[in-house]
Amino acid sequence: MTDAETGVTATRGIELSARTYRHLDRVSKLLGVGLVALGLDMGGDTLLGVTVGLLGAALALTTVFLQIEK
């Protein structure tokens, strides 16, 4: 949606309560680290191992893009 006067496009992020954010952050980090470890165990020099590791890193960073409700 664009503001007619300013031409600025409004964006809306996902807003979570502090408690929900904290739980989601911990779970995503633990699962991400687990996937990175699994990728290394599968072979850090294989395509599958690297892919699983990158997926884990991306999962661990998902909460960076969320906002805490104020």
BELBEL-V658266 format. One record per helix or strand of 2 or more residues. SS is the DSSP state (H for helix, E for strand). FROM is the first residue (numbers start at 0). TO is the last residue. If there is no record, write none. Layout:
SS|FROM|TO + SS|FROM|TO
This chain:
E|14|15 + H|17|42 + H|46|59 + H|61|64 + E|66|67
